[in-house]
Amino acid sequence: MADLQPLLHDLAIALHAPTVVLSGRDGQIRGGTQGLLHGDLRLLSEAVVTVDGDEPEAIGDDEPAADRARFTGLLRRLGDPGPDPTVWLRRDRTVTATGMTEELSLVSTAAASPRRVVEVVLAADFAPIDEIKAGRERSPVTPDGQRWAASSAVSEVTAEGAEVVVDGPRLRLRWTVEGAATLRWSLRVSDERALFVPAGVRLPRPRVHADDRRFTALLDRALDDLDGLLLAESDHPADAFAGAGAPWFLTLFGRDSLWTARLALPLSVELAGGTLRTLARAQGTRHDPATGEAPGKILHERRRDTFETIDGASLPAEYYGTVDATALWVCLLHDAWRWGLPEDEVRDLLPTLRFALEWITGAADSDGDGFAEYRDESGHGLANQGWKDSGDAVRFFGGEQAKPPIALAEVQAYQHEAVVCAASLLTALGEPAPGLSEWASTLQARFREQFWVSTPDGRYPALALDGDKRPVDALTSNIGHLLGTGLLSDGESASLGALLLDPKLAPGLGLRTMSSAAGGYSPLSYHCGSIWPHDTAIVVRGLQRSGQSTRAASLGAQLISAAPSFGYRLPELFAGYGRSETSAPLSYPASCRPQAWSAAAAVSLLIAFLGLDVDVPAGTVTLSPPRPSPVGALRVAGLPLAGGTLDVAVDASGEVTDLRLPPGFRRLA
């Protein structure tokens, strides 16, 4: 039987990057997908608790913070006879950047207090992340006393007051107790080959109040998760970036980390600066088909070892197979400058900017047709290299898959925006920007001539051009990424806004990746009908930036309505069923949780609901909230801005009722 990717939707997940712990909802860790992973390596694969040989029967669990999980289970064979349970176990887990601690509370209201044996059985298999993701099993490593070691990694157990027994490849921790008791054990891990360390910073926490409490619950959870995902290179610990997501992608990803920093810019220009500098240090310098590296190109992902995917791709530890990260890097630098990244930090990154522009306006167009396209030159990399990077993601309206080289619509928009933004930034800094505006204008005209199609869904830009320059005509969420980039006219933007809010794409819980009318549509596909929160948020942002605040509010409200079903921790993606098909959203079962850009989506919604735009170099703030407000009355205090804070209140009608700006700023009408 072929390897099957393990499911994640029913697991409890707690993390403090670079460590993540996954378990069953009963708290038990049993291998498979479960365990403690640190830097793409599993350093604990089993942790099973029993009391007098019985496992607790789960009655509830909770994830009160990104780094904590709590579980309660009954011990019905113990205690007094009768229907009411009189003995149960509470299990409190805390994850740190270097391991985990559990507190086991045995609770008893029974009349008698006999001696009981509490046991924790532990094992470690040191499986790499790609083997776990492929569903492969490894035999556990034999412990040496209270520690396991393999290659560069070590796991070491401490347990207060426990008898520690080595039992073949497992370690048994035993306590003998009478009545109620509280017991503790910890695991400390280290790995000399780990690529990243915890960032050691936390994002600012503005005070946000809204009539719709679902929105504030979503935002609170998102900010907590973003803190838990922050990483840095050990040689540059001050340069924080967001690891893409747990458990599969808890590392540096160019596209994911850039979009996360961009969506979260209103909270932290420091995160943007750290992300920009980290990726600048890895910018491509040579042409290498094996890794996808090219001069000026921005990295796709970095891992400790080659990553073997379940569908046969083999990605090098440093892999550049992304067609969009380079333009997104330029866009983030421009946006971070507008939000207040200090000018000296911006100027330090100008050489990287110019090198990136060389790739954007040159080698990105590999066949000379005027559009950026991709093809996997290695034969073992990603077949698709936009954000929808699964092998079947690029389809015609009838369902046929496109053949490479492929020029994606949103990539042309990112490139257009990047070049226009670079020209604006360079001009403002007194730097030369020859030919950039003309290049962008030419791309805009060429795109209008070759990408627009008409189908039963309407008239809109094609998803892509295939290797034969045929428009790939499925209606997808990709067209929403064009909004606000300057590639479209006002009329074109408005017509796309109407299409994007049609129930075939926006069925009440967010934005589908593909129209339900398309031949390739499936609500449980990775990229052809599922709903991705970050994708929805990017389109909300684009609608707001293109003057369609009412549509932005409507689409953002759909995403908020989905949040309670996921405990306000929006996953990487979920099934594309709509309100007419299900009363609550359904999980995509292998979805990562938390995911950085899904968490950052909540920040993007906040900015869209305020209608907020900032230009720190000009000292201006624009506020144009949607009318009415989609979350009722909304008040924000302590939003960071240029060394000060911005406070704003909006009433339920969408009217700004209070505004306090840092000194030197003014509001534009």
N, C-alpha and C positions, 0 to 999 in steps of 0.2 A: 504493500500500500504506500502511496506517495505521502511525504511528510505533510502534516496538517498544521497550519498556524494555530497556536493555542488561543483560547478566548480570554478576554480581559474584563468583559462588562460586569461580571458578577464578583469581582475581586475587591478586597479592601486595599487601598494604596496610600502609603504615607512616605514622604520623602524630605530630604534636605540634601540637595545636590552636592556632591556626585553620588549620594547613596539613596536608594529607593527600596522599600520593602513591600512586597505583594503577598497577600494571604487570602484564604477563604474568608467568607463573612462570619465564620465561627472563630476566626483568629488563628486557626491552625495553618501552618506552613508545611506543604506536602510535596514540594518539587513540582514537576511540570513547568508551568509559567511562574510558579510562586518561589519566593526566596528573598534574600537580601542581595541586591546587586550594587556593586561599587565600581564605577568607571568601566562599564560594559563587561564585568566579570561577576559571576554569582559566587559569593563568599559564604553564604548559608543557604542550604537547599531544603532543610527540614527543621521544624520546631513544633513538636506536638506535645500538648499538655494533657495529662491524665490525673485523676484523683482516685486512689484505690483501684487503679486499672481502668476506670471509666473516663471517656471523653465527655466534657460538658456538652449539653444539647443547647445550641444557640437559640436565644430569644431576642437578641438585639445587638446592633453595632452602630458605631458613630465614627465620623472623621471630623473632629471639632476644629482641627487646624491642619495645615499642609503636612506637618511633621508628626502628627499624632493620630492614633486610632484606638478605639475602645470597644471591647466585646464583653457580653454577658452570656453565660451559659448555665443551665440547670444541671444539678447532679441528683436526679430523681431517685436513684437507688440508695442514696444516703439520706440520713435524717429520719424524721418522724413519719409514720404511716399516714395516709390521707391524701386528698387531692391537692392541697397547697404545698408547693415546694418549700423546704426548710433549709436546704443547702444549695449554694450556687457559687460560681466563680466569676469574678470580675478581672479582666485582663486589660491593662493599660500599656500601650506601646508608644514609645517616643523614639523617633529616628533622628540621628545626628549626621553631620557630614562624615563621620568616621565610625559609624556603627549604629547600634540600637540598644535600648534598655526596655525591659518589661517588668511591670509590677503586677504580681498575681495576688489578688485579694480573695481569700476563701471566706465566705460569709455563711454564718450558720445561726438560725433561730431555733434549732432542734433542742429538745429537752436534755439530751445526753451529748457529751463531747468526747467521743472515743478518739483514739489515735488514728490519724489518716496519713497516707503517703501521697504527697504531691510530686509528680515526676515530669520533667521536661526532657524530651529526646531530641537531640540535635545532630545534624549532619551537614556536610559541605562537599560540593562536587566541583567547584571552580569551573563551571561551564561558561563559555563565552556567549555573548548576547545573541549572535546569529544562530547558534545551535538551539538556544532556548526558543527563539522566535520560529524556528523551523519545527519545533515540537520533538526534538531529539532528546534522548535520555543519556545521562552519564552515570557511572558508578561513583558513589561517594569516596572521598579521600579518607584514609585512616588517620585519626588524630594522634598527635604526640602530646600526651598529657591533656591539657586543656586548650590546645591550639592545633590549628591546621595550617599547613604551609604548602604552597605549590608555586613554582616559578618565582615571580617577584611578589606574590601576595601572601598575606597572613591574616588569619582570623583567630582571635583569642577570647575565651569565655571566662567571665568571673561570675560567681554565684554566692551571695552571702549566706553562710550557714548551711550550705548544701553538701551532701556527699556526692562526689564526682566519680563516675564509673565509666571506664573505657570499655565499650561493648562492640568489638569488631570495628566497623567503620563509623559507629555512632558513639555519641557522648551522652550519658544519662546523668541528669541533675536530680537529686532526690532530697526531699525534706520530709521529716516526720513531725506532724503538728497535732495539736489538740484544739478542737473548736475553731474559732475564727483565727485567721493568720494573714499576714501580709509578707510576701516573699519577693525577692528581686534577683534578676539575672541580667547580665549585659554581654554584648559582643562588641569587641573593638576590632576594626579592620584597617589594613594598610596595604598599599600597593605601590611599589617604586616606579611602576610603569604607567600609573594613572596619568592621563594627559592634563586633567584640570583639577583645580582646587575650588572650595567654596569661595564665592566672591567676597564674603565678609561685609556686605552692605545690604541695606533694606531700602525699598522704595518709600518715598514720602506717602503719608496717608492723609489726604484731605478729608474733611468731615462732610459727608454727603447725606442729605435727608431728602426723601421723596415720598409723596403720598403712596405710590406703588412700592410697597416694601420688598416685593420680589426683586426690583432693580437694585436696591441697596444691598440685599443679601447676595445677589450675583456679583456686585462690585467688590464687596468685602471678601468673598471667597476668592475671587480672581486675584486680588492684590496679595492675599496670603500665598496663593499658589505661585505667583510670579516670584515672590521672594524665595520660595523653596526651589525654584528652577535656576537661580542665578549662579553662574560659574565664572572662573577666570583662569588664565594661564598662570602656572606657578611662578614664571619669571616676570609676570605683569599682573600682580594680584589686584591692582586698583582698576584694571580695565574689565569691568563686569559685562557679561553678555548673558542672554537667556539660552539655556539648553533647550532643545526643541520640544522634548516631551518624554514622559515616562510610560513604559520602561524602554521602548525600542530606540528612542532618539534623544537620550539624555546626554547630548554632546553638542559641539558647535556645528550648526547648519547655517550656511550663508543666507539662503532665502528666508528660512523660518526666523532666525535671529534678527535679521534686518527688518522683517515685517513686524515682529514683536516690538522692537525698539521704536519703530515708526508709529505704530498704533499707541504705544505707551508714552510718546514724547511729551504730552502735557504733564506727565508726572516726573519725568527725569531726562534731562538732556545728558546727564552723566552716563546713563545706560546707553544712550545713542553714541556718545563719544567712545565708550569702552568697546562697543560692538564694531564701530567703524575702525578703530585702531587695531583690534584683534584681527579683523579680516584684511586690513591693509598689510599687516605683517606677512600674511599668507598669499598675497596677490601673485598671480602667475607671472613667470618670467621667461618661460620657454614653451615651445610646442611639443607636447607629449601625448600622442594618441592613447596610450595605455591609461593615463589618468584624466584625460580631457583638459589638461593644463594648456593655457595659451597666454602669451604676453598680455598683461593688463587685466586678465580675467579674474573674477572673484570666486573663491572656493565654494564648493557645494557642501562637503561635510568632511569632518576629521574624526577618525577613530583610532583605537590602539592597534588594530590589526585589520587585514582584509576582511570585508564583510560579505558573506555569501548569502544571497537572498533566496527565498523559497522558490522563486520562479527561474533560478539558474543564473542570475547575474552575479558577477564577482567584482565588488567595488573596492578599489585600493584604499588603504588607510587614509590617504589624502586624495580626495576625489573632486574634480572640477566639473562634473557633468551637470551643469545648470546653465540655461540660456538667459536667465533673467536676473540672477543675483548681482551682476555687474551694474546694470542700470539701476536696480533697487539701492545699491550702495550709494550711487551718485544722488539719487532722490533723497535718501536719508541724510546725507551730508547737507544738502540744501535746506531740508526741513528743520534739521537740528540747528543750523545757523539762524533761521527765522525764529525758532523757539528759544534762542539765547545761548547756544554753544559758544563759548568765548572765542573771539576772533583769532587769538594766537593758536588755539587748538584747530580751528578751521584751516588756517594758513599752513600749519604743519602737514595737513592732509592733502594739500593741493597737488603735490607730485603724484599721489595715488589717483586723484581725480583725473589728471591729464592722461595718465597711463590707461585708466579705465575708458576714457573717451576715445582713445586710439582704437581699443577693441570694439567699442560700440559702433563707431563710424567706419570701421574697417573690417577686421576679421570676423565679426559677428555675421556678416553677410558673406557666407562661404561660397555662394554660386553667382554673386554679382547681380542679383535681380532687384536689389534695393531694399530687401527685407532681411531681418535677422532670422536665421533658421538653425536647426540642430540636426545632427546625425551622430549616432554612436560609432566612432571610428575604431574603437577597440574590439568590438564584437562580444564583449562581456560586461558592458556597462548598462546604464539605463536606456531603454529604447525611447522613452519620452523624457524630456528634460525641462519642461515647464513645471508649474506647481502641481499640475495633475500628471504625475509621473508614473502611474501604473501603465502596464503594457497596452491596455485596451482603451485608454482614456480619450483618444482623438478619433472621433467617429463622424461619418456622414449622417445626414438626416435619416437615411434608410437603415443605418446600423453598421455599414461597412467601415472597417478600420483604415485609417489613412496610412500611406507609406511615406517614409522619409525621403529627403530632408523636409522637415516640417517647420513652417513659419507661423507661430501662434499670434492671434490677434492681440492679446494683452501684452505680449512682449514688444510688439511695435509701439503700443501705447506707452509702456514703461520707457522705451528708448527715446521716444519723442519727448516725454516729460523730463527725462534725465538730461537731454541735450539742452532743452529750453531752460531748465533749472540751473544747469552748469553755466550757461551764458549769463543768466541773471546774477548768479553768485560771483563769477569772475569779474564781471563789469562793476558790481558794487564794491569789490575789493581792489579795483584799479588794475586788474590783470587783463591781459589780452584774451579775447574769445573769438578769434577769426573763423568765419564760416559756419558757426554753430547754428545760428538762427536760420540761415539759408538751408542747411542740411535738414533741419526739422520741418521746414515748410515743404521741402521736396517730398519727404516721407509722408506728410499729411496728405498731399495731393495724390500720391501714388496709392496710398491705402484706400482713399475714397474711390479710386478707379477700380481697384482689383478685389477688395474684400467684401463689398456689400452684396447680399444675396436676397432672393425672395423665395419663401417656402410657405406651406400651409400655416406655419406659425406667424408669418409676417415678414417684414423687410428689416434686415439687421446685418451687422458684420458677421462674416463666417467665423467659426471657431479658429480656422487656420487655412493656410494653403498647403497642399500636399506636395510630394516630390514632382508631380507633373503640373504644378501650379493651378490645380483645381481647387476652388473654394470648398472647404469641408463645412457643410452647411447645417449641421445640427445646431439647434438653439441651446445655448449653455450659459452658465453664470459668468463665463469668461468675459462676455461683452460688458458686464457691469464694471469690470476693472478699467474700462476705457474712460469712464466718467471722471471728470475733473482732471484729466491728464493734459488737456489742450488739444487732443487729437481730433475731437469731434466739434461740430458746430453746436450752437444752442438748440437748434431744431432737432438735430440728430440725437443729442443727449436726451431731449424730452421724449422722443419716440422710443428710445431704448428704455427709459424709465417706466413708461407704460407697459412695455413687454415684460420687464423684470418683475413687476407686481402682478402679472397675470397668474392665476392659480396653477397653471401648468408648471410655472417655475417657483412661485411663492405660495405654497398651499396652506399657510397658516402657522407654520412652526419654524420658518426660516427659508433660505433660498436653496432650491435644488441645484445641483451641479449641472443637470441636464433636464430639458423639458420632458414632461411625462408623455408628450406626443411623439418624441423621437424614437426611431427604431432601436437604438441601443440602450434605451432607458431601463434601469432596474433600481428600485429603491434601496437595495442592499449591495449595490456595486460600490467600489471605493470612490470612483470619480464620475460615474455616469448615472446620477440620480439621487445620491445621498445628499445630506445637508452638512456643510462644514461651517461652524460658527465664525471662523475668521473670514471665510469667503463672504458670508452674509455681512459681516461688519465692514469689510472693505467696500462692498457695494453701498452700504448705508453711508459710509464716508464719501463715496463718489457722488451719490445722490445729493448729499448736503452741499458738497463743494460745487456742484453744477446747478445750484439754485432750486433743487427739488426737495425742499425740507419736509413737506407733507408726506411725500413718498418715503423719504428717509425715516421719518418717524414711524410710519406704518410697518415698514420692513423690520426696523429695530424692535418694535413691540412684539412682532412674531417671535423673535429670538428670546425675548424675555419670557414669553409664555411657555417656552420649552424648558427653561432653566430649572423649575422646581422638580421636574421628573428626574433630574440628574443630581439632586442635592445641591443645586446652584453651582456645581463644578462642571461646566460645559466640557464635554469630551472633544477629542480630535474631530470626530464626525459622528453623525447618527443617521438612522434610516430615513429615506426621503418620503415616507408616508405623510399625508396631509391630514388636516382636521376632519375631512369627510371620511377618512379611512381608519382613524384611530383616535381614541380620546386622549391619549398621551403619546409622546414620541417614543419610538422603539430604538433600542441600542443597535449600533453597528458593533458586533461582538468582539472584534479585535482592535477596537479603537483605543488609542493612548489616553491616559487621564492621570494627572493634568497635562495639558498641552499649552505651550507658551503662547502661541498666537491665538488660541481659543480664549485663554485668560485675558490677554490684551484686548480682545474684542470688546470686553465690558468697558474699558477705558474709552475706546473709540465711540461706543454708544453714548457715553456721558458727554463727550465733546459734540457729537451730532445733536443731542437733545438740548444742549446750550446754544447750538449754532455758533460755536466759538472758533475764531481764527486769530492768530497772534503774529505780529511782526515786531520782534524785539529790536532789531536795528533801527526800524522806523519809529518805535515807541508807540505802536498802535494796537488796539484790540477791537475786534469786530464781534458783535453778538447779534444773532438773528435766529432765535429759537423757533422751532415749528409751532404752529398754532392750530389746535390747542397742543399743550404739552402732552406727550404720550405717557408720561409717568405722573401726571398731576403736578402739584406744586413741587418745585425742585430748588434746593438750596445747597450751595457748595461753598465751603470756607477752607482757606489754607491751600488752594491750588498753587503750586510753586510757579513763580514767574520772575525771572531776571533778578534773583537774589531776594525778592520779596514774595508776596502772595496776592492772589486774586480771590476775592469773595463776590459771589453773585447769587441772586435769588430770582427765580422765575415763577410766576403764579400759574395756576392750572390753565389759564387761557393762552399762555405763552408770552405774556408780557413781562419784561425785565422790571422788577420792582426795587431792586437794590444792587448796587455795583460799587466795589471798592478796588481801586487799582494801585499798584506800586507808584511811588513818585516818578514823574517824568513820562507816564503813559496817559494816553487819551483814547477815548472811544470814538471809533468812526461811526457815522450814521448808517 
